[in-house]
Amino acid sequence: MRSLLRTPEVGSLVRDSSLVWLASGIVGVSFGAIAVAGGLPVWVPVVMSLVVYAGSAQFSAVGILLAGGGPLAAAATGLLLNTRTAAFSLAVADVLGRGRAARLLGAHLVTDETVAFALAQSDPARRRIAFWVSGLGLFAVWNAGVLCGALAGSALGDTSTYGLDAAFPAVLVALVLPALRTDAAVRRSALLGAALALAVTPYVPAGVPVLLALAGLVLHGKGRTA
């Protein structure tokens, strides 16, 4: 691993991924602040970020808990949001390395940003370096941001004053917008899922509307030609 990260390409890859790290750190601060200001202990967002390390899933789980939902609904929503990483892992399986430790650590570092950055590189060797540079940097900055936000959370008071309450919706929109623009089947599924979630929100516990929105997937593939 050390020899891999000492190659000449590392400097340019650090420069290229630094803006993504910065954005991740800012979102991490908002996550930690929202979680603690909402009433959770400081250790909850910090440990979650180290062990789970999945931004959108973490926002979802904490949002459901703070809205009064149960831990099972929070965990189920987070798991469903993270099912996409299974496909991501297959896409970068050849760049993680062959050792068991490298694969275990690499699997933990798989995120939308890290996979996209790695796959954008021109050759297999550079993709492997890009994955580890991006993944390790993103993990460090995200967790540092969460810790800072969690420590400052109680002092910040109402996070909506600073617009931090908009961080979760912004993250989800950023994740789904490219697919909505390019895939009509995804748009149909998303619209049906959103309509279902809105319709049942007044009548079911927090977190359940998100799970029911998955019914929108019945429209996925409709209208496609063979």
Backbone as numpy.savetxt, mean C-alpha at the origin, in Angstrom:
# Nx Ny Nz CAx CAy CAz Cx Cy Cz
24.44 -9.60 -0.83 23.61 -8.39 -0.83 24.48 -7.13 -0.83
25.55 -7.13 0.01 26.41 -5.95 0.07 27.07 -5.67 -1.27
27.57 -6.73 -1.92 28.23 -6.54 -3.22 27.24 -6.04 -4.26
26.00 -6.49 -4.16 24.97 -6.05 -5.09 24.72 -4.56 -4.97
24.69 -4.06 -3.73 24.37 -2.66 -3.50 25.58 -1.74 -3.65
26.75 -2.29 -3.98 27.94 -1.47 -4.19 28.22 -1.24 -5.67
27.36 -1.70 -6.53 27.57 -1.55 -7.96 27.38 -0.09 -8.37
27.98 0.34 -9.49 27.90 1.74 -9.90 26.48 2.23 -10.17
25.57 1.32 -10.51 24.21 1.73 -10.83 23.43 2.24 -9.62
23.92 1.94 -8.41 23.15 2.25 -7.21 22.88 3.75 -7.10
23.89 4.57 -7.39 23.73 6.02 -7.24 22.59 6.57 -8.08
22.54 6.16 -9.35 21.47 6.67 -10.22 20.11 6.14 -9.80
20.07 4.90 -9.31 18.80 4.34 -8.88 18.29 5.00 -7.61
19.21 5.35 -6.72 18.82 6.08 -5.51 18.24 7.42 -5.89
18.89 8.11 -6.83 18.39 9.41 -7.28 17.01 9.28 -7.90
16.81 8.25 -8.73 15.54 8.09 -9.43 14.40 7.73 -8.48
14.71 7.01 -7.41 13.64 6.56 -6.51 13.45 7.47 -5.30
14.28 8.49 -5.16 14.23 9.32 -3.95 12.91 10.08 -3.81
12.33 10.53 -4.92 11.06 11.25 -4.83 9.94 10.33 -4.35
9.99 9.06 -4.77 9.00 8.09 -4.29 9.17 7.87 -2.79
10.42 7.81 -2.34 10.67 7.66 -0.90 10.11 8.85 -0.13
10.34 10.04 -0.66 9.85 11.24 0.01 8.33 11.23 0.14
7.66 10.88 -0.97 6.19 10.82 -0.93 5.72 9.76 0.05
6.41 8.63 0.08 6.04 7.55 1.00 6.22 7.99 2.45
7.28 8.71 2.72 7.51 9.19 4.08 6.43 10.14 4.54
5.97 11.01 3.65 4.90 11.96 3.99 3.61 11.21 4.29
3.28 10.22 3.46 2.08 9.42 3.70 2.23 8.63 5.00
3.46 8.14 5.28 3.70 7.42 6.53 3.46 8.29 7.74
3.89 9.55 7.67 3.64 10.48 8.77 2.14 10.63 8.99
1.39 10.78 7.90 -0.06 10.95 8.03 -0.70 9.70 8.63
-0.22 8.52 8.24 -0.78 7.29 8.78 -0.55 7.19 10.29
0.69 7.42 10.71 0.99 7.37 12.14 0.21 8.39 12.93
0.08 9.61 12.39 -0.65 10.67 13.08 -2.13 10.36 13.19
-2.72 9.87 12.10 -4.15 9.55 12.10 -4.45 8.44 13.09
-3.60 7.40 13.09 -3.84 6.26 13.98 -3.80 6.67 15.44
-2.79 7.45 15.83 -2.63 7.83 17.24 -3.65 8.90 17.63
-3.87 9.88 16.77 -4.86 10.92 17.07 -6.26 10.33 17.18
-6.48 9.20 16.49 -7.78 8.55 16.56 -7.98 7.72 17.81
-6.91 7.53 18.60 -7.06 6.83 19.86 -6.24 5.56 20.00
-5.49 5.16 18.97 -4.68 3.96 19.08 -3.35 4.26 19.76
-2.78 3.30 20.49 -1.47 3.51 21.10 -0.38 3.69 20.04
0.69 4.34 20.41 1.78 4.61 19.47 2.34 3.33 18.87
2.42 2.27 19.67 3.06 1.04 19.19 2.26 0.35 18.09
0.94 0.59 18.00 0.12 -0.12 17.02 0.51 0.23 15.58
0.51 1.51 15.18 0.92 1.81 13.80 2.38 1.49 13.52
3.23 1.61 14.57 4.66 1.32 14.37 4.89 -0.15 14.10
4.32 -1.02 14.93 4.48 -2.46 14.75 3.80 -2.92 13.47
2.62 -2.37 13.19 1.91 -2.74 11.96 2.75 -2.42 10.74
3.43 -1.28 10.75 4.24 -0.89 9.60 5.46 -1.78 9.43
6.01 -2.24 10.52 7.17 -3.13 10.44 6.78 -4.54 9.99
5.66 -5.03 10.50 5.29 -6.42 10.28 4.40 -6.60 9.05
3.40 -5.72 8.91 2.49 -5.82 7.76 3.08 -5.13 6.55
3.53 -3.90 6.73 4.16 -3.10 5.68 3.34 -3.11 4.38
2.18 -2.51 4.45 1.31 -2.42 3.28 0.45 -1.18 3.46
0.85 -0.09 2.82 0.23 1.20 3.09 -1.27 1.25 2.98
-1.84 0.86 1.83 -3.27 0.96 1.65 -4.01 0.02 2.59
-3.47 -1.18 2.82 -4.09 -2.13 3.74 -4.05 -1.60 5.17
-2.95 -0.94 5.54 -2.85 -0.38 6.88 -3.86 0.75 7.08
-3.98 1.63 6.10 -4.96 2.71 6.19 -6.37 2.12 6.33
-6.66 1.09 5.53 -7.98 0.48 5.57 -8.27 -0.12 6.94
-7.33 -0.90 7.45 -7.54 -1.56 8.73 -7.73 -0.55 9.86
-6.87 0.46 9.90 -6.98 1.46 10.96 -8.25 2.29 10.78
-8.60 2.62 9.55 -9.82 3.38 9.30 -11.05 2.64 9.79
-11.09 1.34 9.55 -12.23 0.54 9.99 -12.26 0.44 11.51
-11.11 0.26 12.13 -11.06 0.19 13.59 -11.51 1.50 14.23
-11.05 2.61 13.69 -11.41 3.91 14.26 -12.88 4.26 14.00
-13.46 3.64 12.96 -14.87 3.88 12.68 -15.78 2.98 13.50
-15.19 2.11 14.30 -15.99 1.23 15.15 -16.11 -0.18 14.65
-15.46 -0.50 13.55 -15.52 -1.86 13.02 -14.68 -2.81 13.85
-14.95 -4.09 13.72 -14.23 -5.10 14.48 -12.90 -5.46 13.85
-12.03 -6.12 14.62 -10.71 -6.50 14.09 -10.79 -7.49 12.93
-11.81 -8.36 12.93 -11.93 -9.31 11.83 -12.24 -8.60 10.51
-13.14 -7.64 10.55 -13.46 -6.88 9.34 -12.25 -6.08 8.87
-11.50 -5.52 9.82 -10.31 -4.74 9.48 -9.26 -5.64 8.83
-9.03 -6.81 9.43 -8.02 -7.73 8.89 -8.43 -8.26 7.53
-9.72 -8.61 7.36 -10.19 -9.14 6.09 -10.05 -8.12 4.97
-10.39 -6.86 5.28 -10.26 -5.81 4.27 -8.80 -5.62 3.86
-7.90 -5.60 4.85 -6.49 -5.46 4.55 -5.96 -6.59 3.70
-6.37 -7.82 4.03 -5.92 -8.98 3.26 -6.41 -8.92 1.82
-7.66 -8.52 1.65 -8.21 -8.44 0.30 -7.50 -7.38 -0.53
-7.19 -6.25 0.09 -6.46 -5.21 -0.63 -5.07 -5.68 -1.04
-4.51 -6.58 -0.26 -3.15 -7.01 -0.53 -3.05 -8.25 -1.42
-4.18 -8.79 -1.87 -4.10 -9.96 -2.74 -3.38 -9.65 -4.05
-3.38 -8.38 -4.45 -2.70 -8.01 -5.69 -1.21 -8.27 -5.62
-0.64 -8.29 -4.41 0.80 -8.49 -4.30 1.22 -9.91 -4.68
0.26 -10.84 -4.71 0.59 -12.20 -5.16 1.05 -12.16 -6.62
0.31 -11.43 -7.45 0.71 -11.29 -8.86 2.01 -10.50 -8.98
2.17 -9.47 -8.14 3.40 -8.68 -8.17 4.61 -9.55 -7.86
4.44 -10.44 -6.88 5.55 -11.31 -6.48 5.98 -12.21 -7.63
5.01 -12.72 -8.38 5.35 -13.54 -9.53 6.11 -12.74 -10.58
5.75 -11.48 -10.72 6.38 -10.63 -11.73 7.85 -10.36 -11.42
8.22 -10.35 -10.15 9.61 -10.05 -9.78 10.31 -11.24 -9.15
9.74 -12.42 -9.29 10.33 -13.61 -8.65 11.77 -13.85 -9.11
12.05 -13.51 -10.36 13.39 -13.78 -10.89 14.43 -12.77 -10.45
14.03 -11.67 -9.80 15.00 -10.66 -9.40 15.29 -10.69 -7.90
14.60 -11.52 -7.15 14.80 -11.55 -5.71 16.08 -12.27 -5.30
16.54 -13.19 -6.12 17.69 -14.01 -5.74 17.23 -15.41 -5.42
18.18 -16.31 -5.26 17.83 -17.71 -5.06 17.85 -18.15 -3.61
18.52 -17.41 -2.75 18.60 -17.79 -1.35 17.26 -17.65 -0.64
17.04 -18.51 0.35 15.77 -18.47 1.09 15.61 -17.15 1.83
16.69 -16.65 2.43 16.61 -15.40 3.18 16.30 -14.23 2.25
16.93 -14.22 1.07 16.69 -13.14 0.11 15.24 -13.16 -0.37
14.70 -14.33 -0.60 13.32 -14.43 -1.07 12.34 -14.03 0.03
12.64 -14.41 1.26 11.75 -14.05 2.36 11.73 -12.54 2.57
12.92 -11.92 2.60 12.99 -10.47 2.76 12.40 -9.76 1.55
12.73 -10.27 0.36 12.22 -9.66 -0.86 10.70 -9.68 -0.92
10.09 -10.77 -0.50 8.63 -10.86 -0.51 8.03 -9.81 0.40
8.71 -9.51 1.51 8.19 -8.50 2.44 8.30 -7.10 1.86
9.21 -6.91 0.93 9.44 -5.58 0.34 8.63 -5.33 -0.92
7.84 -6.32 -1.35 7.06 -6.15 -2.57 5.94 -5.14 -2.35
5.98 -4.06 -3.09 4.92 -3.04 -3.07 4.66 -2.60 -4.51
3.59 -1.83 -4.70 3.29 -1.31 -6.03 4.48 -0.54 -6.59
5.03 0.35 -5.76 6.10 1.23 -6.22 7.38 0.47 -6.53
7.75 -0.47 -5.65 9.00 -1.21 -5.83 8.95 -2.08 -7.07
7.83 -2.76 -7.27 7.69 -3.62 -8.44 7.70 -2.80 -9.72
6.96 -1.69 -9.73 6.93 -0.84 -10.93 8.31 -0.30 -11.26
9.06 0.11 -10.23 10.40 0.66 -10.44 11.33 -0.41 -10.98
11.24 -1.62 -10.44 12.12 -2.70 -10.90 11.81 -3.09 -12.34
10.55 -3.26 -12.65 10.18 -3.72 -13.99 10.44 -2.67 -15.06
10.60 -1.42 -14.66 10.87 -0.36 -15.62 12.32 -0.37 -16.10
13.17 -1.15 -15.46 14.58 -1.17 -15.83 14.82 -2.01 -17.08
15.94 -1.76 -17.74 16.15 -2.29 -19.08 16.68 -3.72 -19.15
17.32 -4.21 -18.11 17.89 -5.55 -18.17 17.75 -6.24 -16.82
17.86 -7.57 -16.76 17.64 -8.31 -15.52 18.55 -7.90 -14.37
19.82 -7.65 -14.66 20.75 -7.27 -13.59 20.35 -5.94 -12.95
20.01 -4.98 -13.79 19.61 -3.67 -13.26 18.26 -3.76 -12.55
17.36 -4.63 -13.03 16.08 -4.81 -12.35 16.29 -5.33 -10.93
17.21 -6.25 -10.78 17.46 -6.81 -9.45 17.99 -5.74 -8.49
18.95 -4.96 -8.95 19.50 -3.89 -8.11 18.42 -2.87 -7.79
17.62 -2.52 -8.81 16.57 -1.52 -8.62 15.56 -1.99 -7.58
15.22 -3.26 -7.61 14.25 -3.78 -6.64 14.75 -3.60 -5.22
16.00 -3.98 -4.97 16.53 -3.92 -3.61 16.78 -2.47 -3.17
17.27 -1.64 -4.06 17.49 -0.23 -3.71 16.16 0.43 -3.37
15.19 0.26 -4.25 13.88 0.86 -4.03 13.19 0.26 -2.81
13.23 -1.06 -2.69 12.53 -1.73 -1.60 13.07 -1.41 -0.23
14.39 -1.47 -0.07 15.00 -1.18 1.23 14.83 0.29 1.60
15.01 1.18 0.62 14.84 2.60 0.90 13.41 2.94 1.27
12.47 2.38 0.54 11.06 2.65 0.80 10.65 2.14 2.18
11.13 0.95 2.53 10.80 0.37 3.84 11.33 1.26 4.96
12.56 1.72 4.82 13.17 2.56 5.86 12.44 3.88 6.00
12.16 4.54 4.88 11.52 5.86 4.93 10.08 5.75 5.41
9.36 4.74 4.95 7.97 4.56 5.39 7.90 4.38 6.91
8.72 3.51 7.45 8.67 3.25 8.88 9.15 4.44 9.70
10.13 5.17 9.19 10.57 6.38 9.89 9.44 7.42 9.90
8.74 7.54 8.77 7.62 8.48 8.70 6.50 8.10 9.65
6.17 6.81 9.70 5.11 6.34 10.60 5.48 6.62 12.05
6.72 6.36 12.43 7.16 6.61 13.80 7.05 8.10 14.14
7.50 8.95 13.24 7.41 10.40 13.49 5.96 10.84 13.61
5.11 10.35 12.73 3.70 10.71 12.78 3.02 10.21 14.03
3.36 8.98 14.44 2.76 8.41 15.65 3.17 9.19 16.89
4.44 9.57 16.97 4.92 10.33 18.12 4.29 11.72 18.16
4.00 12.27 16.99 3.41 13.60 16.94 1.89 13.58 16.94
1.31 12.39 16.81 -0.13 12.27 16.62 -0.97 12.94 17.68
-0.65 12.68 18.94 -1.46 13.27 20.00 -1.27 14.79 20.08
-0.11 15.27 19.68 0.14 16.71 19.72 -0.55 17.43 18.57
-0.76 16.72 17.46 -1.39 17.34 16.30 -2.87 17.60 16.52
-3.49 16.80 17.36 -4.92 16.97 17.61 -5.73 16.48 16.44
-6.69 17.25 15.98 -7.57 16.87 14.89 -6.80 16.91 13.58
-6.54 15.71 13.03 -5.73 15.64 11.80 -6.45 16.23 10.60
-7.78 16.35 10.66 -8.50 16.95 9.53 -8.14 18.41 9.34
-7.64 19.05 10.41 -7.22 20.45 10.32 -6.09 20.61 9.32
-5.25 19.59 9.21 -4.08 19.65 8.33 -4.33 18.92 7.00
-5.52 18.39 6.85 -5.81 17.65 5.62 -5.29 16.24 5.62
-4.76 15.76 6.76 -4.21 14.42 6.80 -5.27 13.35 6.68
-6.52 13.71 7.01 -7.59 12.73 6.91 -7.87 12.35 5.46
-7.36 13.15 4.53 -7.56 12.86 3.10 -6.50 11.92 2.55
-5.53 11.53 3.37 -4.42 10.71 2.88 -4.89 9.35 2.39
-5.76 8.68 3.16 -6.22 7.35 2.77 -6.97 7.36 1.45
-8.01 8.24 1.29 -8.66 8.28 -0.02 -7.70 8.60 -1.15
-6.74 9.49 -0.89 -5.79 9.86 -1.94 -4.93 8.67 -2.35
-4.50 7.87 -1.37 -3.69 6.68 -1.67 -4.49 5.71 -2.54
-5.73 5.44 -2.17 -6.53 4.49 -2.93 -6.82 4.99 -4.34
-7.11 6.29 -4.47 -7.35 6.85 -5.79 -6.11 6.71 -6.66
-4.95 7.00 -6.08 -3.69 6.88 -6.83 -3.45 5.45 -7.29
-3.86 4.48 -6.48 -3.65 3.08 -6.83 -4.56 2.62 -7.96
-5.82 3.07 -7.96 -6.79 2.53 -8.90 -6.97 3.38 -10.16
-6.59 4.65 -10.11 -6.87 5.54 -11.24 -6.27 5.07 -12.56
-4.99 4.62 -12.59 -4.46 4.16 -13.88 -5.27 3.03 -14.50
-5.69 2.06 -13.67 -6.48 0.95 -14.20 -7.85 1.41 -14.66
-8.46 2.36 -13.94 -9.78 2.86 -14.34 -9.71 3.58 -15.68
-8.60 4.23 -15.95 -8.47 4.98 -17.20 -8.32 4.06 -18.40
-7.67 2.94 -18.21 -7.28 2.12 -19.36 -8.13 0.88 -19.57
-8.93 0.49 -18.57 -9.65 -0.78 -18.66 -11.14 -0.55 -18.38
-11.97 -0.72 -19.40 -13.41 -0.51 -19.25 -14.03 -1.53 -18.30
-13.53 -2.76 -18.30 -14.07 -3.79 -17.41 -13.82 -3.41 -15.95
-12.65 -2.85 -15.68 -12.35 -2.42 -14.32 -13.26 -1.26 -13.92
-13.52 -0.36 -14.84 -14.43 0.76 -14.54 -15.83 0.27 -14.19
-16.32 -0.71 -14.95 -17.66 -1.24 -14.67 -17.70 -1.89 -13.29
-16.69 -2.66 -12.98 -16.64 -3.33 -11.69 -16.55 -2.33 -10.55
-15.72 -1.30 -10.75 -15.54 -0.30 -9.70 -16.82 0.48 -9.45
-17.54 0.84 -10.52 -18.78 1.59 -10.36 -19.84 0.77 -9.63
-19.97 -0.51 -9.99 -20.94 -1.36 -9.31 -20.55 -1.55 -7.85
-19.26 -1.80 -7.60 -18.80 -1.98 -6.23 -19.02 -0.74 -5.38
-18.74 0.43 -5.95 -18.94 1.68 -5.21 -20.41 1.91 -4.91
-21.27 1.61 -5.88 -22.71 1.79 -5.67 -23.22 0.87 -4.56
-22.77 -0.37 -4.57 -23.18 -1.32 -3.54 -22.71 -0.86 -2.16
-21.44 -0.41 -2.08 -20.89 0.03 -0.80 -21.67 1.22 -0.25
-21.98 2.18 -1.12 -22.73 3.35 -0.68 -24.14 2.98 -0.23
-24.75 2.02 -0.93 -26.13 1.64 -0.61 -26.25 0.98 0.75
-25.24 0.17 1.13 -25.36 -0.59 2.38 -24.70 0.10 3.57
-23.94 1.18 3.32 -23.20 1.83 4.41 -24.07 2.22 5.61
-25.28 2.75 5.41 -26.08 3.14 6.59 -26.60 1.95 7.42
-26.50 0.74 6.89 -27.18 -0.39 7.51 -26.26 -1.49 8.05
-24.99 -1.44 7.73 -24.08 -2.51 8.15 -22.89 -1.92 8.90
-22.16 -2.75 9.69 -21.00 -2.25 10.44 -19.89 -1.75 9.53
-19.05 -0.89 10.09 -17.90 -0.36 9.34 -17.03 -1.50 8.84
-16.57 -1.38 7.62 -15.72 -2.40 7.02 -16.48 -3.36 6.13
-17.73 -3.64 6.45 -18.53 -4.56 5.66 -18.82 -4.01 4.26
-19.12 -2.70 4.10 -19.35 -2.19 2.74 -18.18 -2.44 1.80
-16.95 -2.35 2.31 -15.78 -2.59 1.47 -15.76 -4.02 0.98
-16.11 -4.95 1.87 -16.13 -6.36 1.50 -17.24 -6.64 0.48
-18.42 -6.04 0.69 -19.53 -6.25 -0.22 -19.25 -5.65 -1.59
-18.41 -4.62 -1.63 -18.08 -4.00 -2.91 -17.40 -4.97 -3.87
-16.85 -6.05 -3.34 -16.21 -7.05 -4.20 -17.20 -7.70 -5.15
-18.50 -7.60 -4.83 -19.50 -8.15 -5.73 -19.45 -7.47 -7.10
-18.86 -6.28 -7.16 -18.70 -5.60 -8.44 -17.88 -6.38 -9.44
-17.11 -7.34 -8.95 -16.26 -8.13 -9.84 -17.06 -9.01 -10.79
-18.36 -9.18 -10.51 -19.18 -10.00 -11.41 -19.24 -9.39 -12.80
-19.02 -8.08 -12.88 -19.04 -7.42 -14.19 -17.70 -7.46 -14.90
-16.66 -7.89 -14.19 -15.35 -7.92 -14.82 -15.32 -8.98 -15.92
-14.92 -8.58 -17.07 -14.89 -9.51 -18.20 -16.12 -9.43 -19.07
-17.21 -8.83 -18.56 -18.40 -8.69 -19.39 -18.13 -7.73 -20.54
-18.55 -8.12 -21.68 -18.35 -7.26 -22.85 -17.03 -7.44 -23.53
-16.14 -8.27 -22.96 -14.86 -8.53 -23.62 -15.07 -9.48 -24.79
-14.29 -9.34 -25.78 -14.35 -10.27 -26.90 -13.27 -11.31 -26.73
-13.51 -12.50 -27.21 -12.54 -13.59 -27.07 -11.35 -13.34 -27.97
